[in-house]
Amino acid sequence: MPSDSLSPEERRQYDVVYHATKNAIWDVLGTAVYLLFLVFALGITLLGLVFPALGELASGGTNPFVLGVGGVGFLVALIAAHQIYSLSR
């Protein structure tokens, strides 16, 4: 905390820098947490929904429920992959 002997202009500059720094730190942490969430969502979706549906399809099974869940999982995986790509640009 700055000393109380700052002029009003110095106090305003301090407040601007303090808030900009605090917002930048939270933006970086928030983006990192969101990126981790997307990576885990992509992995869980692929391993839990898409690959089992592909295995069912490859073994000759045509269970529409399994294929539908795999299709929805594929869409979720595409959205997560697009968001990861957008964040990494």
C-alpha positions as CSV (number, residue, x, y, z in Angstrom):
1,M,0.0,0.0,0.0
2,P,1.4,3.4,-0.9
3,S,2.1,5.9,1.8
4,D,-0.5,8.5,2.5
5,S,1.8,11.3,1.3
6,L,1.0,10.7,-2.4
7,S,-0.4,13.5,-4.4
8,P,-3.9,12.8,-6.0
9,E,-2.3,12.3,-9.4
10,E,0.2,9.8,-8.0
11,R,-2.5,8.0,-6.1
12,R,-4.6,7.8,-9.3
13,Q,-1.6,6.4,-11.2
14,Y,-1.0,3.8,-8.4
15,D,-4.6,2.8,-8.5
16,V,-4.6,2.4,-12.3
17,V,-1.4,0.3,-12.2
18,Y,-2.6,-1.8,-9.3
19,H,-5.9,-2.7,-10.9
20,A,-4.3,-3.4,-14.3
21,T,-1.8,-5.7,-12.7
22,K,-4.5,-7.5,-10.7
23,N,-6.7,-7.9,-13.8
24,A,-3.8,-9.2,-15.8
25,I,-2.9,-11.8,-13.2
26,W,-6.5,-13.0,-13.0
27,D,-6.8,-13.1,-16.8
28,V,-3.7,-15.3,-17.1
29,L,-4.8,-17.6,-14.3
30,G,-8.4,-17.8,-15.7
31,T,-7.1,-18.7,-19.1
32,A,-4.8,-21.4,-17.7
33,V,-7.6,-23.0,-15.7
34,Y,-9.9,-22.8,-18.8
35,L,-7.3,-24.4,-21.0
36,L,-6.7,-27.2,-18.5
37,F,-10.5,-27.8,-18.3
38,L,-10.7,-28.0,-22.1
39,V,-7.8,-30.4,-22.3
40,F,-9.4,-32.7,-19.7
41,A,-12.8,-32.4,-21.4
42,L,-11.2,-33.3,-24.7
43,G,-9.5,-36.3,-23.3
44,I,-12.5,-37.6,-21.3
45,T,-14.7,-37.1,-24.3
46,L,-12.4,-39.0,-26.7
47,L,-11.6,-41.8,-24.3
48,G,-15.1,-42.2,-22.8
49,L,-17.4,-41.5,-25.8
50,V,-15.8,-41.3,-29.2
51,F,-13.3,-44.2,-29.1
52,P,-15.8,-46.8,-27.6
53,A,-18.3,-45.8,-30.3
54,L,-15.6,-46.2,-33.0
55,G,-14.8,-49.6,-31.5
56,E,-18.5,-50.6,-31.6
57,L,-18.7,-49.5,-35.3
58,A,-15.5,-51.3,-36.2
59,S,-16.7,-54.5,-34.6
60,G,-19.8,-54.5,-36.8
61,G,-22.2,-53.3,-34.2
62,T,-24.9,-50.8,-35.2
63,N,-26.4,-49.9,-31.9
64,P,-27.9,-46.5,-32.7
65,F,-27.7,-45.3,-29.0
66,V,-23.9,-46.0,-28.9
67,L,-23.4,-44.4,-32.2
68,G,-25.5,-41.3,-31.2
69,V,-23.5,-40.9,-28.0
70,G,-20.3,-41.2,-30.0
71,G,-21.5,-38.6,-32.5
72,V,-22.4,-36.2,-29.7
73,G,-19.0,-36.9,-28.1
74,F,-17.4,-36.2,-31.4
75,L,-19.1,-32.8,-31.6
76,V,-18.0,-31.9,-28.1
77,A,-14.5,-33.0,-28.9
78,L,-14.5,-30.8,-32.0
79,I,-15.7,-27.8,-30.0
80,A,-13.1,-28.4,-27.3
81,A,-10.3,-28.8,-29.9
82,H,-11.4,-25.6,-31.6
83,Q,-11.4,-23.7,-28.3
84,I,-7.9,-25.0,-27.5
85,Y,-6.7,-24.0,-30.9
86,S,-8.2,-20.5,-30.5
87,L,-6.6,-20.0,-27.1
88,S,-3.2,-21.1,-28.4
89,R,-3.2,-18.7,-31.3
